[in-house]
């Protein structure tokens, strides 16, 4: 039975990693796309108010996407910590805890923070740069 629980936890970790990868990749692609669209609209938006409105719609879209991604990443971080803590406990109960270094939890936390920082920074750039150019 313990093998099945272990297998399930490992599958959950794999799914967590896959979901986080999708979140970060989509956030980066959409932020770069929004930056490109708004930057291309910036010069013309001085003359045409409708283009300025389109820029604001893309800004709202960027804000929503980034909030969803950040929320998802924070949930993913919490899930990973819970799963890894469960695995560490299971390893201790089985007497094999020496094979897993608990300091990895801190490394995962740092990695999540860096991903979140990257998404936030790129999101801010995709919002601010076109309005500076305008």
Wavefront OBJ file of the C-alpha trace (Angstrom):
o trace
v 0.000 0.000 0.000
v 2.810 2.421 0.822
v 4.184 1.960 -2.695
v 0.877 3.116 -4.173
v 0.798 6.188 -1.950
v 4.388 6.961 -2.927
v 3.578 6.493 -6.604
v 0.535 8.755 -6.291
v 2.567 11.506 -4.609
v 5.236 11.321 -7.306
v 2.560 11.581 -10.013
v 1.117 14.612 -8.235
v 4.571 16.227 -8.187
v 4.962 15.527 -11.914
v 1.551 17.055 -12.618
v 2.433 20.047 -10.454
v 5.655 20.595 -12.419
v 3.858 20.261 -15.738
v 1.156 22.761 -14.719
v 3.723 25.272 -13.454
v 5.676 24.989 -16.702
v 2.523 25.725 -18.689
v 1.671 28.716 -16.468
v 5.109 30.295 -16.811
v 5.425 29.611 -20.543
v 2.005 31.056 -21.338
v 2.646 34.105 -19.156
v 5.949 34.829 -20.901
v 4.493 34.367 -24.392
v 1.401 36.482 -23.689
v 3.402 39.252 -21.993
v 5.766 39.441 -24.972
v 2.810 39.425 -27.378
v 1.068 42.207 -25.444
v 4.303 44.194 -25.388
v 4.678 43.831 -29.158
v 1.060 44.746 -29.929
v 0.938 47.727 -27.588
v 4.345 48.986 -28.726
v 3.199 48.841 -32.344
v -0.015 50.716 -31.462
v 1.674 53.327 -29.274
v 2.657 55.881 -31.925
v -0.665 55.763 -33.762
v -2.664 55.882 -30.518
v -1.822 59.576 -30.145
v -3.942 60.293 -33.205
v -6.614 57.619 -32.854
v -8.333 57.304 -29.503
v -9.717 53.886 -30.442
v -6.159 52.497 -30.538
v -5.530 53.964 -27.108
v -8.597 52.089 -25.859
v -7.265 48.892 -27.436
v -3.985 49.425 -25.566
v -5.882 49.672 -22.279
v -7.815 46.509 -23.072
v -4.523 44.687 -23.619
v -3.214 46.127 -20.342
v -6.277 44.791 -18.521
v -5.730 41.425 -20.211
v -2.074 41.422 -19.120
v -3.043 42.219 -15.530
v -5.635 39.428 -15.408
v -3.308 36.866 -17.008
v -0.457 37.749 -14.654
v -2.696 37.603 -11.581
v -3.967 34.175 -12.618
v -0.435 32.914 -13.277
v 0.920 34.278 -9.994
v -2.011 32.770 -8.100
v -1.417 29.444 -9.833
v 2.296 29.543 -9.087
v 1.678 30.297 -5.404
v -0.763 27.369 -5.229
v 1.752 25.171 -7.021
v 4.416 26.187 -4.531
v 2.148 25.306 -1.597
v 1.212 21.980 -3.167
v 4.831 21.054 -3.823
v 5.816 21.838 -0.227
v 2.971 19.710 1.130
v 3.780 16.796 -1.160
v 7.499 16.931 -0.433
v 6.886 17.172 3.309
v 4.667 14.095 3.011
v 7.365 12.252 1.092
v 10.002 13.189 3.664
v 7.743 11.906 6.442
v 7.130 8.703 4.492
v 10.867 8.274 3.954
v 11.534 8.779 7.676
v 8.869 6.210 8.543
v 10.508 3.749 6.143
v 14.013 4.534 7.403
v 15.294 5.892 4.072
v 15.246 9.626 4.810
v 19.011 9.837 4.262
v 18.465 9.583 0.511
v 16.492 12.813 0.245
v 18.016 16.113 1.267
v 15.344 18.303 2.965
v 17.213 21.447 1.872
v 15.700 20.854 -1.564
v 12.519 22.408 -0.197
v 14.327 25.745 0.048
v 15.669 25.355 -3.484
v 12.169 24.762 -4.832
v 10.897 27.796 -2.946
v 13.653 29.956 -4.436
v 12.885 28.644 -7.917
v 9.192 29.485 -7.543
v 10.053 32.971 -6.300
v 12.316 33.523 -9.324
v 9.612 32.358 -11.722
v 7.076 34.647 -10.063
v 9.534 37.563 -10.190
v 10.146 36.916 -13.899
v 6.421 36.896 -14.679
v 5.785 40.062 -12.637
v 8.755 41.922 -14.141
v 7.897 40.947 -17.702
v 4.247 41.845 -17.066
v 5.246 45.290 -15.823
v 7.477 45.809 -18.848
v 4.680 44.767 -21.210
v 2.399 47.347 -19.585
v 4.765 50.286 -19.023
v 6.998 50.354 -22.130
v 4.247 51.060 -24.689
v 2.981 53.994 -22.630
v 6.496 55.389 -22.315
v 6.931 55.092 -26.065
v 3.584 56.774 -26.636
l 1 2 3 4 5 6 7 8 9 10 11 12 13 14 15 16 17 18 19 20 21 22 23 24 25 26 27 28 29 30 31 32 33 34 35 36 37 38 39 40 41 42 43 44 45 46 47 48 49 50 51 52 53 54 55 56 57 58 59 60 61 62 63 64 65 66 67 68 69 70 71 72 73 74 75 76 77 78 79 80 81 82 83 84 85 86 87 88 89 90 91 92 93 94 95 96 97 98 99 100 101 102 103 104 105 106 107 108 109 110 111 112 113 114 115 116 117 118 119 120 121 122 123 124 125 126 127 128 129 130 131 132 133 134
